[in-house]
Amino acid sequence: MKRIIKTLIIVFALWIAIGLVDYFRVSSFERPLFSFLDVENSYCDGGSGTYNGLGYSFDIKGNFMPEDEYPGITSYTYYIFGTPIKTSIRD
């Protein structure tokens, strides 16, 4: 029983760590590492769209074309289990 509890705690801690890494990267207006772009519902600019992780997601909009003057993420909305948590826009 103790082994199962320890395993669950480790899995939960890894999930939290992965989610935090993605959250802090996106809140710094960088692309997430562990979330995957939903290609079917993405834009044709090379990076805008919905990035899905394990229980969390980001709706990201940005300038990802080579000719864009200010490249990178311009705005995002962060969701946990489908509930919007935070929205931010780059100045």
Contact map, one row per residue, 1 for C-alpha under 8 A:
1111100000000000000000000000000000000000000000000000000000000000000000000000000000000000000
1111110000000000000000000000000000000000000000000000000000000000000000000000000000000000000
1111111000000000000000000000000000000000000000000000000000000000000000000000000000000000000
1111111100000000000000000000000000000000000000000000000000000000000000000000000000000000000
1111111110000000000000000000000000000000000000000000000000000000000000000000000000000000000
0111111111000000000000000000000000000000000000000000000000000000000000000000000000000000000
0011111111100000000000000000000000000000000000000000000000000000000000000000000000000000000
0001111111110000000000000000000000000000000000000000000000000000000000000000000000000000000
0000111111111000000000000000000000000000000000000000000000000000000000000000000000000000000
0000011111111100000000000000000000000000000000000000000000000000000000000000000000000000000
0000001111111110000000000000000000000000000000000000000000000000000000000000000000000000000
0000000111111111000000000000000000000000000000000000000000000000000000000000000000000000000
0000000011111111100000000000000000000000000000000000000000000000000000000000000000000000000
0000000001111111110000000000000000000000000000000000000000000000000000000000000000000000000
0000000000111111111000000000000000000000000000000000010000000000000000000000000000000000000
0000000000011111111100000000000000000000000000000000000000000000000000000000000000000000000
0000000000001111111110000000000000000000000000000000000000000000000000000000000000000000000
0000000000000111111111000000000001000000000000000000000000000000000000000000000000000000000
0000000000000011111111100000000001000000000000000000110100000000000000000000000000000000000
0000000000000001111111110000000000000000000000000000000000000000000000000000000000000000000
0000000000000000111111111000000110000000000000000000000000000000000000000000000000000000000
0000000000000000011111111100001111100000000000000000000000000000000000000000000000000000000
0000000000000000001111111110000100000000000000000000000000000000000000000000010000000000000
0000000000000000000111111111000000000000000000000000000000000000000000000000000000000000000
0000000000000000000011111111111110000000000000000000000000000000000000000000000000000000000
0000000000000000000001111111111100000000000000000000000000000000000000001001000000000000000
0000000000000000000000111111110000000000000000000000000000000000000000000000000000000001000
0000000000000000000000011111110000000000000000000000000000000000000000000000000000000000000
0000000000000000000000001111111000000000000000000000000000000000000000011110000000000000010
0000000000000000000000001111111100000000000000000000000000000000000000011000000000000000000
0000000000000000000001001100111110000000000000000000000000000000000000001000000000000000000
0000000000000000000011101100011111100000000000000010000000000000000000000000000000000000000
0000000000000000000011001000001111100000000000000000000000000000000000000000000000000000000
0000000000000000011001000000000111110000000000000000100000000000000000000000000000000000000
0000000000000000000001000000000111111000000000000011110010000000000000000000000000000000000
0000000000000000000000000000000001111100000000000011100000000000000000000000000000000000000
0000000000000000000000000000000000111110010000101111000000000000000000000000000000000000000
0000000000000000000000000000000000011111110000001111000000000000000000000000000000000000000
0000000000000000000000000000000000001111110000001000000000000000000000000000000000000000000
0000000000000000000000000000000000000111110000000000000000000000000000000000000000000000000
0000000000000000000000000000000000000111111000001100000000000000000000000000000000000000000
0000000000000000000000000000000000001111111100111100000000000000000000000000000000000000000
0000000000000000000000000000000000000000111111111000000000000000000000000000000000000000000
0000000000000000000000000000000000000000011111110000000000000000000000000000000000000000000
0000000000000000000000000000000000000000001111110000000000000011100000000000000000000000000
0000000000000000000000000000000000000000001111110000000000000001100000000000000000000000000
0000000000000000000000000000000000001000011111111000000000011101000000000000000000000000000
0000000000000000000000000000000000000000011111111100000000111111000000001000000000000000000
0000000000000000000000000000000000001110111000111110000000111000000000000000000000000000000
0000000000000000000000000000000000001100110000011111000011110000000000000000000000000000000
0000000000000000000000000000000100111100000000001111100011110000000000000000000000000000000
0000000000000000000000000000000000111100000000000111111111000000000000000000000000000000000
0000000000000000001000000000000001110000000000000011111110000000000000000000000000000000000
0000000000000010001000000000000000100000000000000001111110000000000000000000000000000000000
0000000000000000000000000000000000000000000000000001111110000000000000000000000110000000000
0000000000000000001000000000000000000000000000000001111111000000000000000000011111000000000
0000000000000000000000000000000000100000000000000111111111100000000000000000011111000000000
0000000000000000000000000000000000000000000000000111000111110000000000000001111000000000000
0000000000000000000000000000000000000000000000011110000011111000000000000001110000000000000
0000000000000000000000000000000000000000000000111110000001111100000000001111100000000000000
0000000000000000000000000000000000000000000000111000000000111110000000001111000000000000000
0000000000000000000000000000000000000000000000110000000000011111000000111110000000000000000
0000000000000000000000000000000000000000000010010000000000001111100101111100000000000000000
0000000000000000000000000000000000000000000011110000000000000111110100111000000000000000000
0000000000000000000000000000000000000000000011000000000000000011111100100000000000000000000
0000000000000000000000000000000000000000000000000000000000000001111100100000000000000000000
0000000000000000000000000000000000000000000000000000000000000000111110000000000000000000000
0000000000000000000000000000000000000000000000000000000000000011111111100000000000000000000
0000000000000000000000000000000000000000000000000000000000000000001111100000000000000000000
0000000000000000000000000000000000000000000000000000000000000010000111110000000000000000000
0000000000000000000000000000000000000000000000000000000000000111110111111000000000000000000
0000000000000000000000000000110000000000000000000000000000000111000001111100000000000000000
0000000000000000000000000100111000000000000000010000000000011111000000111111000000000000010
0000000000000000000000000000100000000000000000000000000000011110000000011111000000000000111
0000000000000000000000000000100000000000000000000000000000011100000000001111100000000011110
0000000000000000000000000100000000000000000000000000000001111000000000001111110000000011100
0000000000000000000000000000000000000000000000000000000001110000000000000011111000011111000
0000000000000000000000100000000000000000000000000000000111100000000000000001111100011110000
0000000000000000000000000000000000000000000000000000000111000000000000000000111111111100000
0000000000000000000000000000000000000000000000000000001110000000000000000000011111111000000
0000000000000000000000000000000000000000000000000000001110000000000000000000001111100000000
0000000000000000000000000000000000000000000000000000000110000000000000000000001111110000000
0000000000000000000000000000000000000000000000000000000000000000000000000000001111111000000
0000000000000000000000000000000000000000000000000000000000000000000000000000111101111110000
0000000000000000000000000000000000000000000000000000000000000000000000000000111100111110000
0000000000000000000000000000000000000000000000000000000000000000000000000000111000011111000
0000000000000000000000000000000000000000000000000000000000000000000000000011110000011111100
0000000000000000000000000010000000000000000000000000000000000000000000000011100000000111110
0000000000000000000000000000000000000000000000000000000000000000000000000111000000000011111
0000000000000000000000000000100000000000000000000000000000000000000000001110000000000001111
0000000000000000000000000000000000000000000000000000000000000000000000000100000000000000111
